[in-house]
Amino acid sequence: MPSFTVFKGSEDGAPKKSITSKPDTLLGDTVLVRITASGVCGTDLHYKHKDMVLGHEGVGIVEGVGPDVQFLKAGVRVGAGIYQTDSCGLCNFCLQGEEIFCPKRAIYGGSNLDQGSFASHGIWREAFLHLLPDSLSDEVAAPLQCGGATVFTCLHDARADETIGIMGVGGLGHLAIQFAAKMGCRVVVISGSESKREQAMKLGAHRFISMAEGVPELEEDWRLTKLLVTTSAQPKWTAILPLMAPKSIIYPLFVDPSNLNIPYMPLILQGIAIQGSLVATRAVHRAMLRFAALHKVEPIIERFPMSEAGIKEAMDRLEEGKVFSRAVLIPQ
């Protein structure tokens, strides 16, 4: 049986090197991928104490294909956006191209626990791998596999006359700013202080709001039609809702154990929607990669070795808020 190196979570939260073994022969439409870079996502922190292989922002090179693989071949580069690795293909969600909501979906943390992108290799279905555009390097493409896909799925249907609000200029926010600006939208960045103003404007923001200075009144065209909340905790909603346009949408992309607690009347009177969102469907994911390549949307990255020590350092720094903006693991 072939085996490859993986890095798993553990009881004490430190990554542990281990081995995953698979059958000698690739079956069906499965593909063997050698990982060349992996992003470190905030979602990985939620599983660092679990006995499972970590990582879901992988990029790599195809080294082998099963007998039913139709398009991929050895030597090509693929993105392994392996937050989702399978679906039934038959339910209404799958038939409508919304397989991320398939009742039988296989997603990170719940399925395929012996594989992940913190590894030397992985074996996944061809249908859930994505050819990478030549202009995207491995280390740049890795964080796009979840971070980029997560914000792009909220933005891909945005109109050029919309005003997009991005709350937070971190791992998700700095990508969302670039996507929204390159789509031709007005981009308003909201932050807790002035410290991120210069960075936000360089990334493509048109306006910057520091909540430390109070809530400004916005002209009609600058009221937010979409707001992506990418901060690590819930904002003060009473301060945010006056910035929203009628019939606008708020995407809470943070993971907070507490319940959402939002004033009721502004939602009713302004028709504001709160929209839950996961990573992109496969079709939107591939559109995101093409868009990023064409418009040169690139994450700001900090590199770490893919080793026990390197992964621990990356995850510790991410948890402490010391990574700006995406950590990327590089195999040694």
C-alpha positions as CSV (number, residue, x, y, z in Angstrom):
1,M,0.0,0.0,0.0
2,P,1.4,3.5,-0.9
3,S,1.7,5.8,2.1
4,F,2.3,9.5,2.5
5,T,3.1,12.0,5.2
6,V,0.3,13.9,6.9
7,F,0.0,16.3,9.8
8,K,-2.9,15.8,12.2
9,G,-4.5,17.6,15.1
10,S,-3.9,16.3,18.6
11,E,-5.3,16.5,22.1
12,D,-2.8,19.3,23.1
13,G,-3.4,21.2,19.8
14,A,0.1,20.7,18.5
15,P,0.3,19.2,14.9
16,K,1.6,15.7,14.9
17,K,3.3,14.0,11.9
18,S,1.7,10.8,10.9
19,I,1.2,8.4,7.9
20,T,-1.8,7.7,5.7
21,S,-1.9,4.6,3.6
22,K,-4.1,4.0,0.6
23,P,-4.6,1.1,-1.8
24,D,-1.9,0.4,-4.5
25,T,-4.3,1.2,-7.4
26,L,-6.2,4.4,-7.9
27,L,-9.9,3.6,-8.4
28,G,-12.6,5.3,-10.4
29,D,-12.1,9.0,-10.9
30,T,-9.7,9.5,-8.1
31,V,-6.5,11.5,-8.5
32,L,-3.2,11.3,-6.6
33,V,-1.9,14.9,-5.9
34,R,1.5,15.8,-4.6
35,I,1.0,18.9,-2.4
36,T,3.2,21.8,-3.3
37,A,1.6,24.5,-1.0
38,S,-1.1,24.8,1.5
39,G,-2.8,27.7,3.0
40,V,-3.6,27.9,6.7
41,C,-7.2,28.9,7.3
42,G,-8.9,30.0,10.5
43,T,-11.2,27.0,10.1
44,D,-8.1,24.8,10.7
45,L,-7.9,26.2,14.2
46,H,-11.3,24.8,15.1
47,Y,-9.9,21.2,14.4
48,K,-6.4,21.5,15.9
49,H,-7.5,19.3,18.9
50,K,-9.2,16.7,16.7
51,D,-7.6,13.4,15.5
52,M,-7.8,14.3,11.8
53,V,-5.5,15.5,9.1
54,L,-5.5,19.2,8.9
55,G,-5.6,21.6,5.9
56,H,-8.1,22.3,3.1
57,E,-6.3,25.0,1.0
58,G,-4.1,22.7,-1.0
59,V,-2.3,23.2,-4.4
60,G,-0.4,20.5,-6.0
61,I,0.7,18.4,-9.1
62,V,-1.1,15.4,-10.4
63,E,1.1,12.3,-10.1
64,G,-1.5,9.6,-10.9
65,V,-5.1,9.1,-12.2
66,G,-7.7,6.4,-11.8
67,P,-9.2,4.6,-14.9
68,D,-12.3,6.9,-15.0
69,V,-10.5,10.2,-14.9
70,Q,-11.4,12.2,-18.0
71,F,-9.6,15.5,-18.1
72,L,-6.7,15.6,-15.6
73,K,-3.3,14.0,-16.4
74,A,0.0,13.6,-14.7
75,G,2.0,16.7,-14.4
76,V,-0.8,19.3,-14.4
77,R,-1.3,21.7,-11.5
78,V,-4.5,21.6,-9.6
79,G,-6.2,23.4,-6.7
80,A,-7.5,21.1,-4.1
81,G,-10.2,23.2,-2.5
82,I,-10.9,20.3,-0.3
83,Y,-13.3,21.9,2.1
84,Q,-15.7,19.8,0.1
85,T,-14.5,16.6,-1.5
86,D,-17.7,14.8,-2.6
87,S,-21.5,15.0,-3.0
88,C,-24.2,12.7,-4.1
89,G,-24.6,14.2,-7.6
90,L,-28.3,13.3,-7.7
91,C,-30.2,15.6,-5.3
92,N,-31.8,18.9,-6.4
93,F,-28.9,20.9,-4.9
94,C,-26.4,18.9,-6.9
95,L,-28.5,19.1,-10.1
96,Q,-28.8,22.9,-9.7
97,G,-25.0,23.3,-9.2
98,E,-25.4,24.0,-5.5
99,E,-23.6,20.8,-4.3
100,I,-22.1,22.6,-1.3
101,F,-25.6,22.1,0.3
102,C,-26.0,18.5,-0.7
103,P,-27.4,16.5,2.2
104,K,-24.7,13.8,1.6
105,R,-21.9,16.3,1.1
106,A,-18.4,15.4,2.3
107,I,-16.9,18.4,3.9
108,Y,-13.8,19.3,6.0
109,G,-14.0,18.1,9.6
110,G,-16.7,15.6,8.9
111,S,-15.4,13.3,6.2
112,N,-12.1,12.0,4.8
113,L,-10.4,12.6,8.1
114,D,-7.3,10.7,7.1
115,Q,-6.5,13.3,4.3
116,G,-5.9,17.0,4.1
117,S,-3.6,19.6,2.6
118,F,-1.2,19.6,5.5
119,A,0.4,16.6,3.8
120,S,2.8,15.4,1.2
121,H,0.1,13.9,-1.0
122,G,-3.7,13.3,-1.1
123,I,-6.2,11.3,-3.2
124,W,-9.4,13.1,-4.2
125,R,-12.1,12.8,-6.9
126,E,-11.3,14.6,-10.2
127,A,-14.7,16.4,-10.0
128,F,-13.6,18.3,-6.9
129,L,-10.2,19.4,-8.2
130,H,-9.6,22.5,-10.2
131,L,-7.0,23.2,-13.0
132,L,-4.9,26.2,-12.0
133,P,-4.3,29.1,-14.5
134,D,-0.6,29.3,-15.4
135,S,-0.3,32.9,-14.0
136,L,-1.1,31.8,-10.5
137,S,1.9,30.5,-8.6
138,D,1.3,27.6,-6.2
139,E,1.8,29.7,-3.0
140,V,-0.5,32.5,-4.3
141,A,-3.2,30.0,-5.4
142,A,-3.3,28.1,-2.1
143,P,-5.1,30.7,0.0
144,L,-7.6,31.2,-2.9
145,Q,-8.8,27.6,-2.4
146,C,-10.9,28.6,0.6
147,G,-10.3,32.2,1.6
148,G,-10.6,33.4,-2.0
149,A,-13.6,31.1,-2.7
150,T,-15.4,32.2,0.5
151,V,-15.4,35.9,-0.3
152,F,-15.9,35.5,-4.1
153,T,-19.1,33.4,-3.6
154,C,-20.6,36.5,-1.9
155,L,-19.4,38.8,-4.6
156,H,-19.6,37.0,-7.9
157,D,-23.0,38.3,-8.8
158,A,-22.3,41.9,-7.7
159,R,-23.2,44.7,-10.2
160,A,-20.6,47.3,-11.0
161,D,-22.9,50.1,-9.6
162,E,-23.0,48.4,-6.2
163,T,-21.3,49.7,-3.0
164,I,-19.6,46.8,-1.3
165,G,-18.7,47.0,2.4
166,I,-15.8,44.9,3.7
167,M,-15.5,44.8,7.5
168,G,-12.0,43.7,8.5
169,V,-8.7,43.8,6.5
170,G,-7.3,40.4,7.4
171,G,-7.1,37.1,5.7
172,L,-10.5,37.2,4.1
173,G,-11.0,41.0,4.0
174,H,-7.8,41.8,2.0
175,L,-9.0,39.4,-0.7
176,A,-12.5,40.7,-0.7
177,I,-11.3,44.3,-1.2
178,Q,-9.3,43.2,-4.3
179,F,-12.2,41.2,-5.8
180,A,-14.8,43.9,-5.3
181,A,-12.6,46.7,-6.6
182,K,-11.6,44.7,-9.7
183,M,-15.3,44.1,-10.3
184,G,-15.8,47.8,-10.6
185,C,-17.8,48.3,-7.4
186,R,-17.5,51.1,-5.0
187,V,-15.6,49.6,-2.0
188,V,-15.9,50.8,1.6
189,V,-13.7,49.3,4.2
190,I,-14.8,49.3,7.8
191,S,-12.2,48.8,10.5
192,G,-11.9,49.2,14.2
193,S,-9.1,51.8,14.0
194,E,-7.1,53.9,11.5
195,S,-4.2,51.4,11.4
196,K,-5.4,49.6,8.3
197,R,-6.3,52.7,6.3
198,E,-3.2,52.8,4.1
199,Q,-3.2,49.1,3.4
200,A,-6.9,49.1,2.5
201,M,-6.6,52.0,0.1
202,K,-3.6,50.3,-1.6
203,L,-5.7,47.1,-2.1
204,G,-8.4,49.0,-3.9
205,A,-10.7,50.6,-1.3
206,H,-12.4,53.9,-2.2
207,R,-13.4,54.9,1.3
208,F,-12.2,53.8,4.8
209,I,-14.3,54.1,7.9
210,S,-12.7,53.9,11.3
211,M,-15.3,52.9,13.8
212,A,-13.2,54.4,16.6
213,E,-14.1,57.8,15.1
214,G,-17.9,57.1,15.1
215,V,-20.4,56.1,12.5
216,P,-20.5,58.6,9.5
217,E,-23.5,59.4,7.5
218,L,-23.2,58.1,4.0
219,E,-24.6,59.6,0.8
220,E,-27.2,57.4,-1.0
221,D,-24.8,56.0,-3.5
222,W,-22.3,55.1,-0.8
223,R,-24.7,53.2,1.5
224,L,-23.7,49.5,1.4
225,T,-25.6,47.1,-0.8
226,K,-23.6,44.2,0.4
227,L,-21.5,43.9,3.6
228,L,-19.0,41.1,4.1
229,V,-18.1,40.8,7.8
230,T,-14.7,39.2,7.9
231,T,-13.7,40.1,11.5
232,S,-13.0,37.3,14.0
233,A,-16.0,38.4,16.2
234,Q,-19.4,40.0,15.8
235,P,-19.4,43.8,15.3
236,K,-21.6,46.2,17.1
237,W,-24.7,45.9,14.9
238,T,-26.3,49.1,16.1
239,A,-23.4,51.0,14.6
240,I,-23.3,48.9,11.3
241,L,-27.0,48.9,10.3
242,P,-27.2,52.7,9.7
243,L,-24.6,52.2,6.9
244,M,-26.8,49.7,5.0
245,A,-28.9,50.5,2.0
246,P,-32.5,49.3,1.7
247,K,-32.7,45.7,0.5
248,S,-29.0,45.2,1.2
249,I,-27.4,41.9,2.3
250,I,-25.1,41.2,5.2
251,Y,-22.8,38.1,4.9
252,P,-21.5,37.2,8.4
253,L,-18.3,35.2,7.5
254,F,-16.9,35.0,11.0
255,V,-17.4,31.9,13.2
256,D,-18.6,33.0,16.7
257,P,-20.0,30.5,19.2
258,S,-22.6,33.0,20.4
259,N,-25.9,33.7,18.6
260,L,-26.4,36.6,16.2
261,N,-28.0,39.5,18.1
262,I,-29.2,42.1,15.6
263,P,-31.8,44.9,16.2
264,Y,-35.1,43.8,14.7
265,M,-36.7,47.0,13.4
266,P,-33.9,48.2,11.0
267,L,-34.1,44.8,9.3
268,I,-37.8,45.2,8.8
269,L,-37.9,48.8,7.8
270,Q,-35.0,48.6,5.4
271,G,-35.6,45.1,4.2
272,I,-32.0,44.0,5.1
273,A,-31.2,40.4,4.7
274,I,-28.7,38.3,6.7
275,Q,-27.3,35.7,4.4
276,G,-25.4,32.6,5.5
277,S,-22.7,31.5,3.1
278,L,-20.1,28.7,2.8
279,V,-17.3,28.3,0.3
280,A,-18.0,28.5,-3.4
281,T,-19.6,25.8,-5.5
282,R,-17.3,24.2,-8.0
283,A,-18.5,26.4,-10.9
284,V,-18.0,29.6,-8.8
285,H,-14.7,28.3,-7.5
286,R,-13.4,27.9,-11.1
287,A,-14.7,31.3,-12.1
288,M,-12.9,32.8,-9.0
289,L,-9.6,31.3,-10.2
290,R,-10.0,32.7,-13.7
291,F,-10.9,36.1,-12.3
292,A,-8.0,36.1,-9.9
293,A,-5.6,35.2,-12.7
294,L,-6.9,37.8,-15.2
295,H,-7.1,40.6,-12.7
296,K,-4.1,39.7,-10.6
297,V,-5.9,39.3,-7.3
298,E,-3.2,37.9,-5.0
299,P,-3.2,37.2,-1.3
300,I,-0.5,38.7,0.9
301,I,1.3,35.7,2.2
302,E,3.7,34.7,5.0
303,R,5.6,31.4,4.3
304,F,6.2,28.6,6.8
305,P,7.8,25.2,6.4
306,M,5.4,22.2,6.3
307,S,6.7,20.5,9.4
308,E,5.5,20.1,12.9
309,A,7.3,23.2,14.1
310,G,6.4,25.2,11.0
311,I,2.7,24.3,11.2
312,K,2.6,25.0,14.9
313,E,4.2,28.4,14.4
314,A,1.8,29.3,11.6
315,M,-1.3,28.2,13.6
316,D,-0.1,29.9,16.8
317,R,0.5,33.2,15.0
318,L,-2.8,33.0,13.2
319,E,-4.7,32.4,16.5
320,E,-2.9,35.3,18.0
321,G,-3.8,37.6,15.1
322,K,-0.2,38.1,14.1
323,V,-0.4,36.8,10.5
324,F,-1.1,39.4,7.9
325,S,-2.8,38.2,5.8
326,R,-2.5,34.5,4.9
327,A,0.0,31.9,6.1
328,V,1.2,29.4,3.5
329,L,3.0,26.1,4.2
330,I,5.7,25.0,1.8
331,P,6.9,21.4,1.8
332,Q,10.5,20.9,2.7
